[in-house]
Amino acid sequence: MPKRRKKPPTISDTLRKAIHDNGQSFIGLERETGVLRQTLMPFARGESGINIAAADKLATYFGLTLVPIEEQE
């Protein structure tokens, strides 16, 4: 029976983890990134998504990049 590969984390999962691990207040993150805390709070709780511009700002702030998943043979 073939092994099932573990599903990689989504971009949202990775951003949420970075927000939680950072430990900075939502007000501080808003000041540093320009993403409104009214957007950050429900996103961090998993209650809503964010637009690509906000995701870009957060990824840049946290030093995150997208890397393609290599195909396994």
C-alpha positions in Angstrom: 0.0 0.0 0.0 1.5 3.4 -1.0 2.4 5.8 1.8 0.2 8.8 2.1 2.2 12.0 2.1 1.5 14.5 4.9 -0.3 17.5 3.5 2.0 20.6 3.7 0.8 23.6 5.7 -1.2 26.2 3.8 0.0 29.8 3.4 -2.7 30.8 5.9 -1.5 28.1 8.4 2.1 29.4 8.1 1.1 33.0 8.5 -1.2 32.2 11.5 1.7 30.3 13.2 4.1 33.2 12.6 1.6 35.7 14.1 1.1 33.5 17.2 4.8 32.6 17.6 5.8 36.3 17.2 4.1 37.3 20.4 3.6 40.8 19.3 0.3 42.6 20.0 -2.1 43.1 17.1 -1.6 46.8 17.5 2.2 46.4 17.2 1.7 44.2 14.1 -0.6 46.7 12.6 2.0 49.5 13.1 4.8 47.4 11.7 3.0 45.9 8.7 0.1 48.2 7.8 -2.4 45.3 8.1 -5.3 46.5 10.2 -5.8 44.7 13.5 -9.4 44.3 12.6 -8.1 42.1 9.8 -5.4 40.4 11.8 -7.5 39.3 14.8 -10.2 37.2 13.0 -7.5 35.8 10.7 -5.3 34.7 13.5 -8.3 33.0 15.2 -9.0 31.1 11.9 -12.4 32.9 11.5 -11.6 34.6 8.2 -9.1 34.9 5.4 -7.0 37.8 4.3 -6.4 39.3 0.9 -3.2 38.7 -1.0 -1.8 42.2 -0.3 -2.1 41.6 3.4 -0.6 38.2 3.1 2.3 39.8 1.2 2.9 42.3 3.9 2.8 39.7 6.6 5.1 37.3 4.7 7.6 40.1 4.1 7.5 41.2 7.8 8.1 37.6 9.0 10.7 36.8 6.4 8.6 34.1 4.7 8.8 33.0 1.1 7.0 30.5 -1.1 9.0 27.6 -2.3 7.6 25.0 -4.7 7.0 21.5 -3.4 9.3 19.2 -5.4 7.6 16.3 -7.0 8.4 13.0 -5.5 8.9 10.0 -7.8 
